[in-house]
Amino acid sequence: MDFIEKIGDTIIIKGKEAADKAKEVAEIANLRSQISTCEEVIKKNYMEIGKKYLELYGDMPEEPFEKQCRAIRNAQTGVEALQERIKEIKGI
């Protein structure tokens, strides 16, 4: 009987350890999800700041932003030209 009790105690201990581990894994997953949400908020706001800066100062950016503002403006011009070409091809 002592042997069976030891096996039972071992099963209970292992089960508790597994449950604790499952809770830990779930909590970590939840925290990582929250981190991801926070990072998305940061990214969105960075983009909004950049867009607003470009709208307000894109024609006269400060030196550290000249290259990026010029690259965005060039890309925007490229998009417009490509869209016009699509319209030409479609006969619009």
C-alpha positions in Angstrom: 0.0 0.0 0.0 2.9 2.3 0.8 4.1 1.9 -2.8 0.7 2.9 -4.3 0.5 5.9 -2.0 3.9 7.1 -3.2 2.8 6.7 -6.8 -0.3 8.7 -6.0 1.7 11.4 -4.3 4.1 11.6 -7.3 1.2 11.9 -9.7 -0.4 14.7 -7.6 3.0 16.5 -7.5 3.6 16.1 -11.2 0.1 17.2 -12.0 0.5 20.3 -9.9 3.9 21.0 -11.5 2.3 20.6 -15.0 -0.6 22.9 -14.0 1.8 25.5 -12.6 3.8 25.3 -15.8 0.7 25.7 -17.9 -0.4 28.8 -15.9 3.2 30.2 -16.4 3.1 29.6 -20.2 -0.4 31.1 -20.4 0.7 34.2 -18.4 3.8 34.7 -20.6 1.7 34.4 -23.7 -0.7 37.0 -22.3 2.1 39.3 -21.5 3.7 38.9 -24.9 0.3 39.7 -26.4 0.2 42.9 -24.3 3.7 43.8 -25.4 2.7 43.3 -29.0 -0.3 45.6 -28.6 1.9 48.3 -26.9 4.4 48.0 -29.8 1.6 48.4 -32.3 0.5 51.6 -30.5 4.1 52.9 -30.6 4.5 52.1 -34.3 1.2 53.7 -35.2 2.1 56.9 -33.3 5.6 57.0 -34.8 4.0 56.8 -38.2 1.4 59.5 -37.4 4.2 61.8 -36.1 6.2 61.2 -39.3 3.2 61.8 -41.5 2.3 65.0 -39.7 6.0 66.2 -39.8 6.0 65.6 -43.6 2.7 67.4 -44.1 3.9 70.4 -42.1 7.6 70.6 -42.9 8.2 68.2 -45.8 8.9 71.1 -48.2 11.5 72.5 -45.8 12.6 69.7 -43.5 15.4 70.1 -41.0 18.7 68.5 -42.0 18.4 65.2 -40.2 15.1 64.6 -42.0 15.9 65.8 -45.5 16.8 62.5 -47.0 13.7 60.7 -45.7 11.4 63.5 -46.8 12.9 63.6 -50.2 12.6 59.8 -50.5 9.0 59.9 -49.5 8.2 62.7 -51.9 10.0 60.8 -54.8 8.1 57.6 -54.0 4.8 59.6 -53.9 5.6 61.0 -57.3 6.4 57.6 -58.6 3.1 56.2 -57.3 1.2 59.0 -59.1 3.0 58.3 -62.3 2.4 54.6 -62.1 -1.3 55.1 -61.4 -1.5 57.4 -64.4 0.1 54.7 -66.5 -2.5 52.2 -65.3 -5.2 54.6 -66.3 -3.7 54.9 -69.7 -3.5 51.2 -70.2 -7.1 50.8 -69.1 -8.1 53.7 -71.4 -9.5 55.8 -68.6 
